[in-house]
Amino acid sequence: MTEKVLKEYATVSMTTLQLERAKKQLTGQMSVTEDNHEVQCLSMGKSILSFGKVITHGEMLSMISEITAAQVLEAARHVWDPSGRCTLVYF
């Protein structure tokens, strides 16, 4: 069952409605955490480590709004690629 779902995620593109809902949920969660100063500091540190600079909340929201369904599908193909996964089997 899990393999079937992962294969679907890596081969079927999101609909426009699904993508917009996902973006809206992510930006909403980011906006809620923006009030927490500890979370802001952690976010700035991660941004410096990942990008070499602090990406502002507005810049991040802009980056999220520009994401396409094709980019999500490409990332899913990379993340859920069977050759890069390990499987743990219980007996």
N, CA, C and O of each residue as an XYZ file, in Angstrom:
364
protein
N       0.828     -1.197      0.000
C       0.000      0.000      0.000
C       0.867      1.253      0.000
O       0.635      2.165     -0.794
N       1.864      1.308      0.883
C       2.721      2.487      0.963
C       3.461      2.702     -0.345
O       3.565      3.833     -0.819
N       3.968      1.644     -0.926
C       4.697      1.743     -2.196
C       3.796      2.318     -3.288
O       4.238      3.123     -4.108
N       2.547      1.902     -3.291
C       1.583      2.395     -4.284
C       1.365      3.894     -4.120
O       1.330      4.624     -5.110
N       1.221      4.355     -2.898
C       0.998      5.779     -2.630
C       2.228      6.589     -3.007
O       2.100      7.643     -3.630
N       3.422      6.119     -2.641
C       4.649      6.830     -2.979
C       4.832      6.918     -4.490
O       5.261      7.951     -5.005
N       4.512      5.847     -5.196
C       4.616      5.854     -6.655
C       3.651      6.880     -7.251
O       3.988      7.586     -8.202
N       2.459      6.951     -6.685
C       1.476      7.926     -7.173
C       1.974      9.352     -6.944
O       1.862     10.197     -7.832
N       2.524      9.625     -5.758
C       3.054     10.962     -5.461
C       4.170     11.353     -6.429
O       4.316     12.524     -6.779
N       4.952     10.368     -6.857
C       6.094     10.646     -7.719
C       5.746     10.666     -9.203
O       6.591     11.006    -10.031
N       4.508     10.305     -9.549
C       4.151     10.239    -10.967
C       2.942     11.088    -11.347
O       2.775     11.442    -12.514
N       2.103     11.416    -10.377
C       0.883     12.172    -10.683
C       1.028     13.597    -10.163
O       1.280     13.820     -8.979
N       0.866     14.546    -11.061
C       0.996     15.956    -10.694
C      -0.209     16.417     -9.873
O      -1.325     15.923    -10.038
N       0.049     17.370     -8.991
C      -1.028     17.951     -8.197
C      -1.948     18.766     -9.103
O      -1.507     19.329    -10.104
N      -3.217     18.823     -8.745
C      -4.125     19.704     -9.473
C      -3.865     21.141     -9.023
O      -3.216     21.380     -8.005
N      -4.376     22.074     -9.789
C      -4.215     23.487     -9.439
C      -4.828     23.765     -8.073
O      -4.250     24.501     -7.274
N      -5.988     23.186     -7.799
C      -6.661     23.393     -6.517
C      -5.836     22.809     -5.368
O      -5.690     23.454     -4.329
N      -5.296     21.604     -5.537
C      -4.469     20.990     -4.496
C      -3.232     21.840     -4.211
O      -2.860     22.042     -3.055
N      -2.603     22.330     -5.269
C      -1.402     23.147     -5.113
C      -1.720     24.449     -4.379
O      -0.987     24.844     -3.472
N      -2.781     25.101     -4.756
C      -3.156     26.359     -4.104
C      -3.505     26.139     -2.635
O      -3.150     26.954     -1.785
N      -4.197     25.045     -2.334
C      -4.520     24.736     -0.935
C      -3.257     24.465     -0.119
O      -3.140     24.915      1.021
N      -2.315     23.729     -0.706
C      -1.061     23.429     -0.006
C      -0.269     24.708      0.251
O       0.279     24.895      1.337
N      -0.209     25.585     -0.746
C       0.488     26.866     -0.582
C      -0.178     27.710      0.503
O       0.496     28.306      1.343
N      -1.490     27.749      0.473
C      -2.232     28.536      1.455
C      -1.999     28.005      2.871
O      -1.815     28.785      3.804
N      -2.005     26.683      3.029
C      -1.777     26.084      4.339
C      -0.368     26.390      4.829
O      -0.187     26.759      5.990
N       0.634     26.243      3.960
C       2.015     26.497      4.342
C       2.234     27.960      4.710
O       2.853     28.259      5.732
N       1.731     28.868      3.887
C       1.919     30.294      4.191
C       1.161     30.691      5.456
O       1.625     31.550      6.206
N       0.026     30.090      5.696
C      -0.722     30.363      6.921
C       0.041     29.904      8.151
O       0.119     30.629      9.143
N       0.607     28.699      8.092
C       1.394     28.190      9.214
C       2.629     29.048      9.448
O       2.999     29.308     10.593
N       3.261     29.486      8.375
C       4.439     30.346      8.511
C       4.067     31.691      9.137
O       4.821     32.232      9.945
N       2.919     32.220      8.765
C       2.495     33.508      9.306
C       2.165     33.409     10.788
O       2.431     34.344     11.543
N       1.596     32.301     11.210
C       1.280     32.098     12.626
C       2.562     32.033     13.446
O       2.631     32.617     14.528
N       3.575     31.334     12.949
C       4.823     31.197     13.696
C       5.668     32.464     13.648
O       6.626     32.589     14.410
N       5.337     33.399     12.777
C       6.095     34.641     12.645
C       6.025     35.480     13.928
O       6.905     36.308     14.161
N       5.007     35.285     14.755
C       4.851     36.032     16.006
C       5.803     35.542     17.100
O       6.018     36.243     18.088
N       6.366     34.361     16.934
C       7.224     33.762     17.949
C       8.681     34.129     17.663
O       9.230     33.717     16.641
N       9.317     34.902     18.561
C      10.680     35.372     18.334
C      11.701     34.236     18.309
O      12.671     34.293     17.553
N      11.493     33.215     19.120
C      12.406     32.068     19.119
C      12.385     31.381     17.762
O      13.432     31.022     17.223
N      11.193     31.199     17.214
C      11.054     30.563     15.905
C      11.692     31.439     14.828
O      12.309     30.925     13.895
N      11.548     32.750     14.952
C      12.169     33.663     13.989
C      13.689     33.502     13.988
O      14.312     33.446     12.928
N      14.278     33.428     15.178
C      15.738     33.271     15.284
C      16.196     31.941     14.695
O      17.207     31.887     13.996
N      15.463     30.877     14.972
C      15.802     29.575     14.395
C      15.685     29.612     12.874
O      16.525     29.056     12.166
N      14.650     30.263     12.382
C      14.443     30.383     10.945
C      15.572     31.164     10.282
O      16.048     30.788      9.212
N      15.998     32.254     10.921
C      17.100     33.046     10.373
C      18.394     32.232     10.340
O      19.150     32.307      9.371
N      18.649     31.457     11.394
C      19.843     30.618     11.426
C      19.832     29.573     10.324
O      20.843     29.359      9.656
N      18.692     28.922     10.131
C      18.569     27.925      9.064
C      18.750     28.580      7.697
O      19.375     28.009      6.803
N      18.201     29.773      7.546
C      18.317     30.501      6.285
C      19.775     30.828      5.973
O      20.217     30.685      4.832
N      20.518     31.265      6.983
C      21.934     31.575      6.784
C      22.705     30.316      6.407
O      23.551     30.350      5.513
N      22.419     29.210      7.082
C      23.114     27.957      6.780
C      22.774     27.434      5.386
O      23.641     26.904      4.690
N      21.514     27.582      4.980
C      21.073     27.039      3.698
C      21.394     27.944      2.514
O      21.812     27.469      1.458
N      21.198     29.254      2.695
C      21.295     30.185      1.569
C      22.420     31.212      1.697
O      22.693     31.955      0.754
N      23.073     31.254      2.863
C      24.136     32.230      3.067
C      23.639     33.619      3.370
O      24.435     34.554      3.455
N      22.345     33.776      3.535
C      21.752     35.063      3.875
C      20.406     34.815      4.548
O      19.851     33.718      4.471
N      19.898     35.839      5.200
C      18.589     35.727      5.833
C      17.527     36.038      4.789
O      17.534     37.105      4.174
N      16.626     35.104      4.602
C      15.498     35.318      3.697
C      14.336     35.801      4.546
O      13.928     35.132      5.496
N      13.809     36.955      4.204
C      12.724     37.539      4.989
C      11.439     36.737      4.806
O      11.304     35.928      3.888
N      10.512     36.992      5.708
C       9.210     36.325      5.647
C       8.537     36.629      4.304
O       7.981     35.736      3.666
N       8.591     37.871      3.892
C       7.987     38.268      2.616
C       8.624     37.583      1.424
O       7.932     37.155      0.501
N       9.966     37.477      1.444
C      10.664     36.785      0.354
C      10.265     35.318      0.304
O      10.066     34.758     -0.774
N      10.150     34.702      1.467
C       9.768     33.287      1.517
C       8.347     33.095      0.988
O       8.082     32.151      0.243
N       7.441     33.985      1.372
C       6.070     33.884      0.870
C       6.043     34.050     -0.645
O       5.286     33.368     -1.336
N       6.865     34.950     -1.156
C       6.954     35.152     -2.602
C       7.488     33.907     -3.300
O       6.985     33.516     -4.353
N       8.504     33.287     -2.714
C       9.079     32.065     -3.289
C       8.036     30.944     -3.319
O       7.941     30.199     -4.295
N       7.268     30.834     -2.252
C       6.239     29.792     -2.181
C       5.172     30.029     -3.239
O       4.722     29.087     -3.890
N       4.763     31.287     -3.415
C       3.702     31.594     -4.383
C       4.120     31.279     -5.811
O       3.263     31.053     -6.666
N       5.434     31.259     -6.089
C       5.933     31.002     -7.440
C       6.126     29.517     -7.748
O       6.424     29.161     -8.888
N       5.962     28.648     -6.751
C       6.152     27.207     -6.962
C       5.072     26.669     -7.898
O       3.900     27.028     -7.787
N       5.485     25.808     -8.816
C       4.546     25.207     -9.762
C       4.328     23.735     -9.433
O       5.106     23.125     -8.699
N       3.265     23.183     -9.985
C       2.973     21.759     -9.793
C       4.095     20.905    -10.386
O       4.413     19.845     -9.848
N       4.690     21.352    -11.473
C       5.799     20.607    -12.091
C       7.007     20.557    -11.157
O       7.689     19.534    -11.090
N       7.282     21.642    -10.437
C       8.397     21.653     -9.486
C       8.128     20.710     -8.320
O       9.033     20.015     -7.859
N       6.896     20.684     -7.848
C       6.532     19.777     -6.753
C       6.690     18.335     -7.209
O       7.216     17.502     -6.471
N       6.238     18.038     -8.420
C       6.351     16.681     -8.957
C       7.819     16.274     -9.102
O       8.180     15.140     -8.787
N       8.663     17.190     -9.575
C      10.090     16.882     -9.716
C      10.723     16.606     -8.355
O      11.526     15.682     -8.219
N      10.370     17.397     -7.355
C      10.892     17.169     -6.000
C      10.400     15.826     -5.463
O      11.162     15.096     -4.830
N       9.137     15.500     -5.709
C       8.577     14.220     -5.252
C       9.298     13.058     -5.923
O       9.580     12.048     -5.279
N       9.598     13.194     -7.209
C      10.334     12.128     -7.906
C      11.701     11.912     -7.273
O      12.159     10.779     -7.127
N      12.338     13.000     -6.905
C      13.662     12.907     -6.286
C      13.573     12.287     -4.884
O      14.342     11.387     -4.547
N      12.638     12.772     -4.083
C      12.511     12.307     -2.692
C      12.041     10.863     -2.624
O      12.552     10.086     -1.818
N      11.076     10.491     -3.458
C      10.494      9.154     -3.380
C      11.110      8.176     -4.370
O      10.543      7.107     -4.595
N      12.243      8.501     -4.967
C      12.933      7.609     -5.894
C      13.298      6.303     -5.175
O      14.011      6.334     -4.172
N      12.818      5.164     -5.674
C      13.086      3.883     -5.003
C      14.576      3.558     -4.863
O      14.966      2.889     -3.907
N      15.402      4.013     -5.784
C      16.831      3.695     -5.710
C      17.525      4.437     -4.566
O      18.627      4.062     -4.164
N      16.892      5.478     -4.047
C      17.485      6.228     -2.965
C      16.887      5.939     -1.600
O      17.260      6.564     -0.607
N      15.975      5.005     -1.551
C      15.310      4.663     -0.295
C      15.834      3.362      0.274
O      16.362      2.511     -0.441
N      15.678      3.233      1.561
C      15.984      1.985      2.258
C      14.673      1.406      2.772
O      13.735      2.143      3.078
N      14.618      0.118      2.862
C      13.411     -0.538      3.348
C      13.752     -1.385      4.552
O      14.704     -2.165      4.528
N      12.977     -1.230      5.596
C      13.143     -2.023      6.801
C      12.015     -3.056      6.832
O      10.836     -2.706      6.778
N      12.389     -4.308      6.918
C      11.404     -5.393      6.887
C      11.424     -6.096      8.244
O      12.479     -6.518      8.718
N      10.254     -6.217      8.862
C      10.119     -6.915     10.135
C       9.636     -8.334      9.895
O       8.759     -8.565      9.063
N      10.198     -9.273     10.614
C       9.737    -10.667     10.513
C       9.119    -11.087     11.826
O       8.666    -12.224     11.960
